[in-house]
Amino acid sequence: MSDFVKSTSGAAGAKACLTNGLTIIAGGTGIADMTLGAPSPGHRAVIRLASISSGTVVVTTPAGITLDGTNNTATFDAANEAISLVYNSATAWAVELNVGGVALSDV
């Protein structure tokens, strides 16, 4: 895989999503603590849930960073759901595309 594509099961030590590239998650029975760091100018982060047998996959941003100006949490509950985010500011991503209804919330 290239530096712009990361495949992960969300196991210990593999919880961080790429802030510039594609993160493909094989969710198994769900993952509650995936993370996405702060955006940088020109960055595009795409997060896709490749598979899940039960539960949800939850991705959160650090304190003070949002996915859309309000929400800091994305919850995936079905295979092939994806969200495409682009840099908006140093503290906010902008949602470019939400495939399959990834739920956004402020948790």
SVG drawing of the C-alpha trace seen along z (x, -y; Angstrom):
<svg xmlns="http://www.w3.org/2000/svg" viewBox="-28 -28 32 39">
<polyline fill="none" stroke="black" stroke-width="0.4" points="0.0,0.0 1.2,-3.6 1.5,-6.3 -1.9,-7.5 -3.8,-4.3 -4.0,-2.6 -5.9,0.6 -6.7,1.3 -8.7,3.6 -8.6,1.0 -6.5,3.2 -4.3,1.7 -1.8,-0.7 -3.8,-1.0 -6.5,-3.4 -5.4,-6.6 -7.0,-7.4 -4.9,-9.1 -5.4,-12.9 -4.3,-12.9 -5.4,-9.7 -7.7,-6.8 -8.3,-4.7 -10.1,-1.4 -11.4,0.2 -12.3,3.8 -14.6,3.4 -15.3,7.0 -17.5,6.6 -17.1,2.8 -14.5,0.4 -15.3,-2.4 -12.0,-4.5 -10.7,-5.2 -9.3,-8.8 -8.8,-11.4 -6.3,-14.2 -6.5,-17.9 -6.6,-18.9 -3.8,-20.7 -4.1,-22.9 -4.7,-20.8 -5.5,-17.6 -8.3,-15.2 -9.2,-12.3 -11.4,-9.5 -12.6,-6.9 -14.4,-3.8 -15.8,-0.9 -15.0,2.2 -16.7,4.7 -18.4,5.1 -20.1,8.1 -21.9,6.3 -21.8,3.1 -20.4,-0.2 -17.1,-1.9 -16.7,-5.3 -14.1,-7.9 -13.5,-11.0 -11.4,-14.1 -9.3,-15.7 -10.7,-18.4 -11.3,-21.6 -11.4,-19.9 -14.7,-19.3 -15.8,-17.3 -18.2,-20.0 -17.9,-23.0 -20.1,-21.4 -19.6,-17.6 -16.6,-15.7 -17.7,-12.1 -18.5,-9.9 -20.3,-6.6 -20.3,-3.9 -22.8,-1.1 -22.8,0.7 -20.2,2.0 -19.3,-0.4 -20.2,-3.5 -17.7,-6.2 -17.0,-9.9 -14.8,-12.2 -13.4,-15.2 -11.4,-18.2 -9.4,-20.9 -11.6,-23.8 -9.5,-25.5 -6.9,-24.5 -9.8,-23.4 -12.4,-22.1 -12.8,-19.5 -15.5,-20.0 -17.7,-17.1 -17.2,-16.7 -19.2,-13.5 -21.1,-11.2 -21.9,-7.7 -24.4,-5.5 -25.4,-7.8 -22.4,-8.0 -23.9,-9.6 -22.2,-12.8 -22.6,-13.9 -21.0,-16.0 -20.1,-13.5"/>
</svg>
